[in-house]
Amino acid sequence: MTPLHRQIVVAATAGRAFAVFTTEIGLWWPLERFSVGGAGSSVEFKNGRLVETAADGDTHEWGEVTACTATAGRW
């Protein structure tokens, strides 16, 4: 699989940007457009995986985090 690389500049420290990207993903991820479970779903990193939980409690694993290093603003 070819790695995916994207760059976005934000007005925040690297630590804050990383925290928002990871621990607050459910606040910014566009579930209305990108969801398996539909309306009422939530998304979070959980136990090394990116997981969507539908309103009825069903879970859908989107992927596994294999490496994560937040250093010097590069992840």
C-alpha positions, 0 to 999 in steps of 0.5 A, spaced: 500 500 500 502 506 498 503 511 504 498 517 504 501 524 505 498 530 506 500 537 509 495 542 512 498 548 516 494 551 522 494 556 527 496 552 533 502 549 536 504 542 534 502 539 540 495 542 540 494 540 533 496 533 534 491 533 540 486 535 536 487 531 530 487 524 535 483 525 541 478 530 538 477 527 532 470 526 533 469 533 533 472 535 526 471 528 522 465 529 517 461 523 519 455 526 515 459 525 508 464 519 511 461 514 515 459 507 515 454 507 521 450 513 518 447 519 522 448 519 530 455 515 529 461 517 533 469 516 531 475 515 535 482 512 536 481 506 541 486 501 543 490 503 536 485 502 532 480 508 528 473 506 530 466 508 528 461 507 533 454 507 530 448 510 534 445 502 535 452 501 538 455 497 532 462 498 531 466 499 524 473 499 524 476 503 519 484 502 520 489 500 525 495 505 527 501 502 526 506 507 528 505 514 531 510 519 533 509 527 534 516 530 533 517 537 530 510 537 527 511 531 523 507 525 524 
